[in-house]
Amino acid sequence: MSQTPLKAAYERLKAEKPHLYLRDAASILEVSEMALLPVAYGEDAVPLRPAFVELLRSLVEMGPLMALSRNEWVVIETTGTYPEPTFEGPIGVLHSPIIDLRLYLMHWAHAYAVRSFGKDGKPLYSLQFFTHAGEAIHKVYLRDPSHLDRWGKMVDRFRVSEHPEPVSSEVVPSSGAVPVPSAFVEEWAALQDTHDFHQLLRRHRLSRIQAVRLAEGHFSWKLASTSVEDLLKWAKDSQTPIMFFVGNPGIHHIFTGTVKELSPARGWVNILDEVFTLHLNPAGIAEVYLVEKPTREGSIYSVEVFGPRGEEVLWIFGARKPGLPVPEGWVRYIESLRAAV
């Protein structure tokens, strides 16, 4: 759809649904979120050079920032200062007690600086990163107005004049042939570190959902879809620290801490805190598994949520640090899940 008809269609849609999020408007109009940015914000949507490492390093000087990542079914937001990123090839790590990200830059293609306005009428300044297809990967919002001058200089440094065109779709590698289950399970049993699991998937050209289905009854156990909300209620009541992993192809966004407030609203389940929020749409909970990964320090257990197309939605672990055991409350909770399957 060209800009003029798209703008007219967007304005009609906004007149009908003035509080519609841009992502939802893009879905209704059957375009990518990135394609709608210049239509919705005009000159306030500034295309930037895709110098992602430099852009991320610039954020270290911007004071407290709100980091937002999402997939179709879950949104995670954490607020704190961005740590210095480290990279090994296209894989990046930003790690602090609050801002904890794993980046996969092979999926990052476009960047924008955007000025929008909140419900209170105040301006919001953000960096927004997109895939080749124009799907949002990660957004960063300025929190301290005293850094606005520095923010503006950053935008001027990276701005370009032309709006990039997203491609219609990304090429997704084939999952390949499914291995003989017994051989795959034997390799799973030999894992020494949780990070070895990703290598196991790549070696067998498996998606995560294919892997947990193959290992069902050995290292994975199917749970009821209601088990996710039950887990969140338990976490709030027990105040046991847990880890949330929310991902899309370009990022895993992690938060470690306790669930302080659980609030359902408009069909979503919401965790609300000053530095951490999580919004989960239960409609996206198609399959839930309890997953065990052997390590040299003992088994690590997670509850993993998959969407209607087998996509990764949310992973939940007990809080853990290298060399330290997971909380005893998490161990007991996992034992109760194992006893019930």
Rosetta blueprint (number, residue, H / E / L):
1 M L
2 S L
3 Q H
4 T H
5 P H
6 L H
7 K H
8 A H
9 A H
10 Y H
11 E H
12 R H
13 L H
14 K H
15 A H
16 E H
17 K L
18 P L
19 H L
20 L L
21 Y L
22 L H
23 R H
24 D H
25 A H
26 A H
27 S H
28 I H
29 L H
30 E L
31 V L
32 S L
33 E H
34 M H
35 A H
36 L H
37 L H
38 P H
39 V H
40 A H
41 Y H
42 G H
43 E H
44 D H
45 A E
46 V E
47 P E
48 L E
49 R L
50 P L
51 A L
52 F H
53 V H
54 E H
55 L H
56 L H
57 R H
58 S H
59 L H
60 V H
61 E H
62 M L
63 G L
64 P E
65 L E
66 M E
67 A E
68 L E
69 S E
70 R E
71 N L
72 E L
73 W L
74 V E
75 V E
76 I E
77 E E
78 T E
79 T E
80 G E
81 T E
82 Y L
83 P L
84 E L
85 P L
86 T E
87 F E
88 E E
89 G L
90 P L
91 I E
92 G E
93 V E
94 L E
95 H E
96 S L
97 P L
98 I L
99 I L
100 D E
101 L E
102 R E
103 L E
104 Y E
105 L H
106 M H
107 H H
108 W L
109 A L
110 H E
111 A E
112 Y E
113 A E
114 V E
115 R E
116 S E
117 F E
118 G L
119 K L
120 D L
121 G L
122 K L
123 P E
124 L E
125 Y E
126 S E
127 L E
128 Q E
129 F E
130 F E
131 T L
132 H L
133 A L
134 G L
135 E L
136 A E
137 I E
138 H E
139 K E
140 V E
141 Y E
142 L E
143 R L
144 D L
145 P H
146 S H
147 H H
148 L H
149 D H
150 R H
151 W H
152 G H
153 K H
154 M H
155 V H
156 D H
157 R H
158 F H
159 R E
160 V L
161 S L
162 E L
163 H L
164 P L
165 E L
166 P L
167 V L
168 S L
169 S L
170 E L
171 V L
172 V L
173 P L
174 S L
175 S L
176 G L
177 A L
178 V L
179 P L
180 V L
181 P H
182 S H
183 A H
184 F H
185 V H
186 E H
187 E H
188 W H
189 A H
190 A L
191 L L
192 Q L
193 D L
194 T L
195 H L
196 D H
197 F H
198 H H
199 Q H
200 L H
201 L H
202 R H
203 R H
204 H H
205 R L
206 L L
207 S L
208 R H
209 I H
210 Q H
211 A H
212 V H
213 R H
214 L H
215 A L
216 E E
217 G L
218 H L
219 F L
220 S E
221 W E
222 K E
223 L E
224 A L
225 S L
226 T L
227 S H
228 V H
229 E H
230 D H
231 L H
232 L H
233 K H
234 W H
235 A H
236 K H
237 D H
238 S H
239 Q L
240 T L
241 P L
242 I E
243 M E
244 F E
245 F E
246 V E
247 G E
248 N E
249 P L
250 G L
251 I E
252 H E
253 H E
254 I E
255 F E
256 T E
257 G E
258 T L
259 V L
260 K L
261 E L
262 L E
263 S E
264 P E
265 A E
266 R L
267 G L
268 W E
269 V E
270 N E
271 I E
272 L E
273 D L
274 E L
275 V L
276 F E
277 T E
278 L E
279 H E
280 L E
281 N L
282 P H
283 A H
284 G H
285 I L
286 A L
287 E E
288 V E
289 Y E
290 L E
291 V E
292 E E
293 K E
294 P L
295 T L
296 R L
297 E L
298 G L
299 S L
300 I E
301 Y E
302 S E
303 V E
304 E E
305 V E
306 F E
307 G L
308 P L
309 R L
310 G L
311 E L
312 E E
313 V E
314 L E
315 W E
316 I E
317 F E
318 G E
319 A L
320 R L
321 K L
322 P L
323 G L
324 L L
325 P L
326 V L
327 P L
328 E H
329 G H
330 W H
331 V H
332 R H
333 Y H
334 I H
335 E H
336 S H
337 L H
338 R H
339 A H
340 A H
341 V L
